[in-house]
Amino acid sequence: MKQTRNDIRNVAIIAHVDHGKTTLVDELLKQSGVFRENQEVKERVMDSNDIERERGITILSKNTAVTYKGTKINIIDTPGHADFGGEVERVLKMVNGVILVVDAFEGPMPQTRFVLSKAMELKLPVIVCVNKIDRPEARPKEVIDEVLELFLELDASDEQLDCPFVFASAKGGFASLDPDVQGSSMEPLFDTIVNSIPAPEGDPEAGTQLLISTIDYNEYVGRIGVGKVDNGSVRVNQEVVIVNHHEPDKTRKVKISKLYEFDGLNKVEVKEASIGSIVAVSGIADIHIGDTICDVDAPNPIPFQKISEPTIAMDFCVNDSPLAGLEGKYVTSRHLRERLFRELNTDVSLRVEETDSTDRFKVSGRGELHLSVLIENMRREGFEFAVSKAEVLYKEDEKGKKLEPMEIAYVDVPEEYSGTVIEKLSQRKGELKEMGHASGGYTRLIFSIPSRGLIGYRGDFMTDTKGNGILNTIFDGYGPYKGDIAYRSQGSLIAFESGESVTYGLFNAQERGLLFIGPGEKVYSGMVIGQTGKSEDIEVNVCKKKQLTNTRSSAADEALRLTPPKILSLEQALDFIDTDELLEVTPTKLRIRKKILDPLLRKRAGFKKQ
């Protein structure tokens, strides 16, 4: 007999990057009394990972819970980036409704469409929260129309179209049901959640059914499965069986050793949990996303969508440059292998494969951002390694034709730059599908483009639009191979010998192109120290000192003016490297180098290619 559990609401917060999801969750936590009066609370408390805090993005979905007037509201904060879309898809299986956060000025953006379409497919009710209502340029009434238009485009049902709108300022800590009235607290949003999101349903008398939707990992207890109890109840020391909808042969008996529910930012141990509760289960070593924990007598798996396949791959190799092992703590292939396979515990969209060399691993992910976050995390932990240029993963259709991953790119640029952007993306096999007006006097361009056409483009895009352009992409399945693309029109400036860079050598080198290093840097033969203006690579000697004579003093060197070098960030370096180069990553330095350091062998390899 199905029953409704009225004291619980399970809701996910979905939105485009930067529309204020995480700040909104902060306010809901504060106003529900999770923090003590005098407790100092960091901003965006849910973004616990350093990189999340610095970049202002959410990478992993987070669970939290608040209690409002006797109702427990389980809230899941989800990522907004397309690269982490896999997280969003799975989390929606745990909830009974979503809060769609939309910026009161920007309106619905490409990623809003992506996450909303996933919620629509699962027929989840939606509350639209128009956030940042106190922005000077806010235009809430137009944004309402834009959201409803998006609903119609996504074939929303009548119930979904009839969704409630709440107008809020997460920063200001208030919500209101009227765009012209400023509220005083978040109560209108809490009330809307309790009244509009259906309570979870299930059969408390049936056998246990708990679908694992996300995995957490802890050094001390290992893997922790998080999911919602769909039917029956689950209790500590219960014997259960694990089954999986996509792997019918998989069944194994396990015992539940620890069970937690969420309360504020903490996990609280409980002895038992019943239908509708979102719980964390630890003590099951080999638990995976998509596994269903069932009663031993009724092993019925719950269906769930398959995790999206990766679209790009990079090689992670042991660093073998002349400066190897000087800056990192973990440098061997054993360290690298352990760390990459450990990442699979929590990141299900990642694939790690061993190659014919023990020093090299092929790592595949959902996009450049996905892999760059992993690289950044590893270097902060003290790892030293090298990575190759990102390359896309191809497929073949039944007729043996080559297929490649395609993306839809949404570009918002000031009108004067649209010509340059169209030209650049056309060279990269992009096809302009639509052109129209976006808010704020911008032009919106929509392209269909191969994923590899976007590799290394973001840096150019920012330069071409003087930093004013906005580029968002969404994976759009596989399409026929579009032909070769020239990634980079300019060659590299390569160091000719090993040593330390000096002003005199750099001064002569800067006439040849743009430098990435300043004086006093360690360099080695085959290291890329800059970018040339021409298409071929040029070797330069940056360690060359000026010969002193009786009449010339070394003080004359100080008169040489060096142009400040362009210091590349991790993303820029990954964008810049070519297919015959590697990026050397250490905790303190990023160096670009040729795969073949010896100039003679490099030339031979170049001739063989031609």
C-alpha positions in Angstrom: 0.0 0.0 0.0 1.6 3.3 -1.1 1.7 6.0 1.6 2.8 9.6 1.6 5.4 10.9 4.0 4.2 14.4 4.8 7.1 15.4 7.1 9.7 15.3 4.3 10.4 17.3 1.1 13.2 16.3 -1.3 14.3 19.1 -3.6 17.2 19.8 -6.0 18.4 23.3 -6.9 19.3 23.6 -10.6 20.6 26.6 -12.5 23.1 27.9 -15.0 26.6 28.7 -13.7 26.8 31.8 -11.5 23.0 32.4 -11.1 23.3 32.0 -7.3 22.3 28.5 -6.4 25.0 28.0 -3.7 24.4 31.4 -2.1 20.7 30.6 -2.0 21.4 27.4 -0.1 23.6 29.3 2.3 20.6 31.6 3.1 18.2 28.7 3.6 20.6 27.1 6.0 21.1 30.4 7.9 17.4 31.2 8.2 16.4 27.7 9.3 18.7 28.0 12.3 21.4 25.5 11.3 24.1 27.9 12.4 24.3 29.3 15.9 23.7 33.0 16.4 27.3 33.8 16.9 28.8 31.3 14.5 31.0 32.7 11.8 29.9 31.3 8.4 32.0 31.3 5.3 30.3 32.5 2.1 29.1 29.7 -0.2 29.6 27.2 2.7 28.4 24.3 0.4 31.4 24.8 -1.9 33.8 23.0 0.4 36.5 22.2 -2.1 39.3 24.8 -2.6 38.9 24.9 -6.3 35.1 25.4 -6.0 35.6 28.3 -3.7 38.3 30.0 -5.9 36.5 29.6 -9.2 33.1 30.2 -7.8 31.7 27.0 -9.3 30.1 23.9 -7.9 31.7 20.7 -9.1 30.2 18.0 -6.9 26.5 17.9 -5.9 26.1 18.4 -2.1 23.4 17.2 0.2 22.1 19.2 3.1 18.9 19.4 5.1 16.9 22.0 7.0 13.8 21.8 9.1 11.0 24.3 8.6 7.9 24.3 10.7 8.3 20.6 11.4 9.0 19.5 7.8 12.4 18.3 7.0 13.6 19.7 3.6 16.4 17.7 2.0 18.2 20.1 -0.4 20.7 19.0 -3.1 22.9 21.8 -4.6 23.9 20.7 -8.1 26.7 21.9 -10.5 25.8 24.3 -13.3 28.6 23.4 -15.8 28.0 21.1 -18.7 31.1 19.1 -17.9 29.5 18.1 -14.6 26.1 17.3 -16.2 26.4 13.7 -15.2 26.1 14.7 -11.5 22.8 16.6 -12.2 21.2 13.8 -14.2 21.6 11.3 -11.3 20.8 13.5 -8.5 17.3 14.2 -9.9 16.4 10.6 -9.2 16.5 11.4 -5.5 14.1 14.3 -5.4 10.4 15.0 -5.9 10.8 18.5 -7.4 13.3 21.1 -8.4 13.9 24.8 -7.7 15.1 26.4 -11.0 17.2 29.5 -10.1 17.3 32.1 -12.9 19.2 35.4 -12.8 16.8 38.4 -12.8 19.0 40.2 -15.4 20.5 37.4 -17.6 17.3 35.3 -17.8 17.5 31.6 -18.8 20.9 30.6 -20.2 22.0 27.5 -22.2 22.8 25.4 -19.1 19.4 26.4 -17.6 17.9 24.7 -20.7 20.0 21.5 -20.2 19.3 21.0 -16.5 15.6 21.9 -16.9 15.1 19.4 -19.8 16.4 16.6 -17.5 13.9 17.6 -14.8 11.1 17.7 -17.5 12.0 14.2 -18.7 11.5 12.9 -15.2 8.1 14.9 -14.9 9.3 16.7 -11.8 7.3 19.8 -10.6 9.3 23.0 -10.8 9.5 26.1 -8.6 11.1 29.0 -10.5 13.2 31.3 -8.3 14.1 34.6 -10.0 17.2 35.5 -8.1 19.3 38.7 -7.8 16.1 40.7 -7.9 17.9 43.6 -6.2 20.4 44.0 -9.1 20.0 47.6 -10.5 19.4 46.2 -14.0 17.0 43.4 -12.9 14.1 42.8 -15.3 12.0 40.1 -13.5 8.8 40.5 -15.6 10.6 39.9 -18.9 12.5 37.0 -17.3 9.2 35.3 -16.4 8.1 35.4 -20.0 11.5 34.0 -21.1 11.2 31.1 -18.6 7.7 30.3 -19.8 8.8 30.3 -23.4 11.6 27.9 -22.5 9.0 25.6 -20.7 6.9 25.6 -23.9 10.0 24.8 -26.1 10.7 21.8 -23.8 7.1 20.5 -24.1 6.2 21.2 -20.4 3.0 19.7 -19.1 0.1 21.9 -18.0 1.0 21.3 -14.4 4.7 22.3 -15.0 3.6 25.4 -16.9 1.4 26.4 -13.9 4.5 26.5 -11.7 4.9 29.0 -8.8 7.4 31.9 -9.2 9.3 33.3 -6.3 11.4 36.5 -6.4 14.5 36.5 -4.2 17.8 38.0 -3.4 20.1 35.2 -2.0 22.7 37.9 -1.1 20.0 40.1 0.6 18.5 37.1 2.3 14.8 37.7 1.3 12.2 36.2 -1.0 8.8 37.5 -2.1 5.9 36.3 -4.3 5.6 39.7 -6.0 8.4 41.1 -8.1 7.5 44.6 -7.0 7.6 43.9 -3.2 10.8 43.3 -1.4 10.4 40.5 1.2 11.9 40.4 4.6 13.0 36.8 4.9 13.2 33.5 3.0 9.8 32.3 4.4 7.9 32.7 1.1 10.4 30.3 -0.5 10.2 27.8 2.4 6.4 27.9 2.2 6.4 27.4 -1.6 8.6 24.4 -1.2 6.4 22.8 1.4 3.2 23.6 -0.5 4.3 22.9 -4.1 6.8 20.0 -3.9 5.0 16.7 -3.5 5.9 14.7 -0.4 7.7 11.4 -1.1 5.6 8.3 -1.6 6.4 4.6 -1.1 5.2 1.4 0.5 6.6 1.2 4.0 5.5 -2.5 4.3 7.3 -3.6 1.1 10.8 -4.9 0.8 13.7 -2.4 1.1 14.5 -0.5 -2.1 17.3 2.2 -2.0 18.8 3.5 -5.2 22.4 4.9 -4.9 22.5 8.2 -6.8 25.8 9.6 -5.7 29.0 8.3 -4.1 31.0 10.1 -1.4 34.5 8.9 -0.4 36.2 9.2 2.9 39.8 8.0 3.7 38.6 6.4 7.0 35.4 4.6 6.0 35.9 4.2 2.2 33.0 4.6 -0.2 29.7 6.0 1.0 26.6 5.5 -1.1 23.9 8.3 -1.0 20.4 7.7 -2.1 16.7 7.8 -1.3 14.7 5.1 0.3 11.9 4.4 -2.3 10.2 1.5 -0.5 10.3 -0.2 2.8 12.9 0.8 5.4 16.6 0.3 5.9 18.3 -0.3 9.2 21.7 -0.9 10.7 23.0 -4.6 10.6 20.3 -5.5 8.1 21.3 -8.1 5.5 20.6 -6.8 2.0 21.4 -7.6 -1.6 22.9 -5.3 -4.1 21.5 -5.4 -7.7 21.8 -3.2 -10.7 19.3 -2.4 -13.5 22.0 -2.3 -16.2 23.9 -5.4 -14.9 21.2 -8.1 -14.4 23.8 -10.7 -13.3 25.1 -8.6 -10.5 23.8 -9.7 -7.1 25.7 -9.9 -3.8 24.8 -10.0 -0.2 26.1 -7.4 2.1 25.4 -6.0 5.6 24.6 -2.4 6.4 27.1 -1.3 9.0 26.4 2.4 9.3 23.5 4.6 8.2 23.4 8.4 8.2 20.8 11.1 7.5 21.7 14.7 6.7 21.1 17.5 9.2 22.4 20.9 8.1 25.9 20.3 6.9 26.4 17.2 9.0 25.8 13.5 8.6 24.0 12.2 11.7 24.0 8.5 12.5 20.6 6.8 12.6 19.5 3.3 13.4 16.7 3.1 10.8 15.3 5.2 7.9 12.0 4.8 6.1 10.4 5.9 2.8 11.4 9.3 1.4 14.5 9.7 3.6 17.8 10.6 1.9 20.4 8.5 3.5 24.2 7.7 3.3 25.3 4.1 3.7 28.9 3.2 4.6 30.7 -0.1 5.0 29.9 -1.5 1.6 33.3 -1.6 -0.2 32.3 -2.0 -3.8 29.2 0.1 -4.1 28.5 2.0 -7.3 26.1 4.6 -8.6 23.0 2.9 -10.0 23.2 0.1 -7.5 19.9 -0.7 -5.7 20.0 -2.0 -2.1 17.2 -4.4 -1.8 15.6 -6.9 0.6 17.2 -10.3 0.2 13.8 -11.9 -0.6 12.8 -9.3 -3.2 15.8 -8.1 -5.3 14.1 -5.6 -7.7 16.5 -3.1 -9.1 15.3 0.5 -9.8 15.9 1.7 -13.4 18.1 4.7 -13.8 19.7 6.5 -16.8 23.1 5.4 -17.9 25.9 7.7 -17.0 27.0 9.9 -20.0 30.1 8.6 -21.8 33.3 10.7 -21.8 34.0 12.7 -25.0 37.6 13.8 -24.6 40.8 12.1 -23.4 44.3 13.0 -22.3 47.4 11.0 -21.5 48.7 11.5 -18.0 52.4 10.5 -17.9 55.3 10.2 -15.4 57.4 13.4 -15.7 60.7 12.6 -17.5 62.0 16.1 -18.1 65.5 17.1 -17.0 63.8 18.9 -14.0 61.8 15.9 -13.0 61.3 15.2 -9.3 62.6 18.5 -8.0 59.3 20.1 -7.1 56.8 17.3 -6.5 56.2 14.9 -3.6 54.6 12.1 -5.6 56.4 11.4 -8.9 56.4 7.7 -9.6 54.0 5.8 -11.9 52.7 3.9 -8.8 51.7 7.2 -7.2 50.1 8.4 -10.4 48.2 5.1 -10.9 46.9 5.0 -7.3 45.7 8.6 -7.4 43.9 8.3 -10.8 42.1 5.1 -9.8 41.2 6.6 -6.5 39.5 9.5 -8.4 37.1 6.9 -9.9 35.7 6.4 -6.4 33.8 9.6 -6.6 33.8 10.7 -10.2 31.7 8.4 -12.3 32.0 10.4 -15.5 35.8 9.7 -15.6 37.5 6.7 -17.2 41.1 5.7 -16.5 42.8 3.1 -18.8 46.2 1.6 -18.6 48.3 1.8 -21.8 51.1 -0.3 -23.3 53.5 1.8 -21.2 53.5 1.6 -17.4 54.3 5.3 -17.2 51.3 6.5 -19.1 47.5 6.4 -18.4 44.7 7.4 -20.7 42.2 9.6 -18.8 38.9 10.4 -20.4 36.3 12.9 -19.2 33.3 15.1 -20.1 35.2 18.1 -21.2 38.3 20.3 -20.8 37.1 21.8 -17.5 36.4 18.3 -16.1 40.0 17.2 -16.7 41.6 20.5 -15.7 39.9 20.4 -12.3 41.4 16.9 -11.7 44.9 18.2 -12.8 44.6 21.2 -10.5 43.6 19.0 -7.6 46.5 16.6 -8.1 49.1 19.4 -8.3 47.8 20.9 -5.1 48.2 17.5 -3.4 51.9 17.4 -4.4 51.8 15.4 -7.6 54.2 15.9 -10.5 53.4 14.6 -13.9 52.9 15.5 -17.6 49.7 15.7 -19.7 49.2 15.6 -23.4 46.9 17.7 -25.5 43.2 16.8 -25.1 41.9 14.8 -28.0 38.3 13.8 -28.7 37.0 10.2 -28.6 35.7 9.0 -31.9 33.1 6.3 -32.6 32.1 4.4 -35.7 28.5 3.8 -37.0 27.2 0.5 -38.4 28.7 1.3 -41.8 32.1 1.9 -40.4 31.9 5.7 -40.8 33.8 7.9 -38.4 31.7 9.8 -35.9 32.8 12.6 -33.6 31.3 14.3 -30.5 29.4 17.5 -31.5 28.5 20.5 -29.3 26.0 23.3 -29.5 27.9 26.5 -28.7 25.9 29.5 -27.5 27.9 32.7 -27.9 26.9 36.1 -26.6 29.1 38.9 -27.9 29.0 42.7 -28.4 27.9 43.3 -32.0 31.3 44.6 -33.2 33.0 41.3 -32.4 30.5 38.9 -34.0 32.2 38.9 -37.4 35.5 37.8 -35.9 33.8 35.0 -33.8 31.9 33.7 -36.8 35.1 33.6 -38.9 37.1 31.8 -36.2 34.4 29.2 -35.4 33.8 28.6 -39.1 37.5 27.8 -39.5 37.1 25.3 -36.7 34.2 23.6 -38.6 31.5 25.4 -36.7 28.2 25.9 -38.5 26.1 29.0 -37.6 22.6 27.9 -36.9 21.0 31.0 -35.5 21.8 34.7 -35.0 19.7 37.0 -32.9 19.6 39.6 -30.1 20.5 38.8 -26.5 19.9 41.0 -23.5 22.2 44.0 -22.8 22.8 44.9 -26.4 24.7 41.7 -27.2 24.3 39.5 -30.3 23.6 35.8 -29.7 25.1 33.3 -32.1 24.3 29.6 -31.9 26.7 27.1 -33.6 26.9 23.4 -34.1 30.5 22.6 -33.8 32.7 19.5 -33.3 34.0 19.2 -29.7 37.6 19.3 -31.0 36.9 22.6 -32.7 36.5 24.1 -29.2 39.7 22.7 -27.8 42.1 25.6 -27.3 39.6 28.2 -28.5 38.6 29.9 -25.2 41.8 31.9 -25.0 41.4 33.2 -28.5 37.7 33.9 -27.8 38.6 36.1 -24.8 41.2 38.0 -26.8 38.9 38.5 -29.8 36.1 39.8 -27.7 38.3 41.9 -25.3 37.0 39.8 -22.4 33.3 40.7 -23.1 32.1 37.5 -24.7 30.2 34.7 -23.0 30.6 31.2 -24.4 28.6 28.2 -23.2 28.5 24.8 -24.7 26.3 21.7 -24.4 27.1 18.2 -25.7 24.9 17.3 -28.6 25.6 13.6 -29.4 27.8 12.2 -32.1 27.8 13.4 -35.8 29.8 12.6 -39.0 33.5 13.5 -38.9 33.8 17.1 -40.2 37.4 16.9 -41.6 40.8 18.2 -40.3 41.1 21.3 -38.2 44.4 23.3 -37.8 44.6 23.9 -34.1 47.3 26.5 -33.9 48.5 28.9 -36.6 51.6 30.0 -34.6 54.7 28.0 -33.7 56.6 27.6 -30.4 59.8 29.3 -29.3 62.0 26.5 -28.0 64.9 26.7 -25.6 68.1 25.6 -27.3 70.1 24.6 -24.3 69.7 23.9 -20.6 70.5 26.4 -17.9 69.0 29.6 -16.4 67.4 32.3 -18.5 69.2 35.7 -18.6 68.0 39.1 -19.6 70.4 39.3 -22.6 69.2 36.0 -24.1 65.5 36.9 -23.5 65.9 40.3 -25.0 67.1 38.8 -28.3 64.4 36.1 -28.1 61.5 38.5 -27.6 62.0 39.9 -31.1 60.9 36.5 -32.4 57.6 36.3 -30.5 55.8 36.4 -27.2 57.7 35.0 -24.1 56.2 32.8 -21.4 59.1 33.2 -19.0 61.2 35.9 -17.3 64.9 36.0 -16.3 66.2 33.6 -13.7 64.0 30.6 -14.7 65.4 27.1 -15.1 65.1 26.0 -18.7 66.1 22.9 -20.6 66.6 22.0 -24.3 63.3 21.3 -25.9 61.3 23.4 -23.4 58.7 25.8 -24.9 59.4 29.3 -23.6 57.2 31.3 -25.9 55.0 31.6 -29.0 56.3 32.8 -32.4 54.5 35.1 -34.8 55.1 32.5 -37.6 53.7 29.1 -38.2 57.0 27.1 -37.7 58.9 26.5 -34.4 62.0 28.5 -33.7 64.9 27.6 -31.4 66.4 30.3 -29.3 69.2 30.5 -26.8 67.8 32.3 -23.7 70.8 31.3 -21.5 73.3 33.3 -23.7 75.2 35.9 -21.7 76.8 39.0 -23.4 80.6 38.7 -23.8 82.3 41.3 -21.6 85.2 43.4 -23.0 87.4 46.0 -21.4 85.1 48.8 -22.6 81.7 47.2 -21.8 80.5 46.7 -18.3 77.8 44.2 -17.2 75.8 47.2 -15.9 74.9 48.0 -19.6 72.8 44.9 -19.4 70.4 46.6 -17.1 69.4 49.0 -19.9 67.8 46.2 -21.9 64.0 46.5 -21.7 62.1 43.2 -21.5 58.4 43.0 -22.3 56.6 41.4 -19.4 56.2 37.7 -20.1 52.7 36.1 -20.5 52.3 33.8 -17.6 49.9 31.0 -18.7 47.2 29.7 -16.3 46.5 25.9 -16.3 43.6 26.3 -18.8 45.6 28.6 -21.1 48.5 26.2 -21.1 46.2 23.2 -21.9 44.6 25.3 -24.7 48.1 26.3 -26.0 49.9 23.0 -26.2 50.0 21.2 -29.6 49.8 17.5 -30.4 53.6 17.1 -30.3 53.9 18.8 -26.9 53.3 18.0 -23.3 52.4 20.1 -20.3 54.7 19.4 -17.3 52.6 20.0 -14.1 54.3 20.3 -10.7 53.0 21.8 -7.5 54.8 25.1 -8.2 55.3 25.3 -12.0 53.7 24.7 -15.3 56.1 24.1 -18.1 55.3 23.4 -21.8 57.8 21.1 -23.6 58.2 19.1 -26.8 57.5 15.4 -26.5 60.9 14.8 -28.1 63.4 17.0 -26.4 66.4 16.2 -28.6 66.4 18.7 -31.6 67.9 16.2 -34.0 65.4 13.4 -33.2 62.6 16.0 -33.3 63.5 17.1 -36.8 63.7 13.4 -38.0 60.2 12.7 -36.5 58.9 15.8 -38.3 60.3 14.6 -41.7 58.7 11.1 -41.1 55.3 12.7 -40.6 55.4 14.7 -43.9 
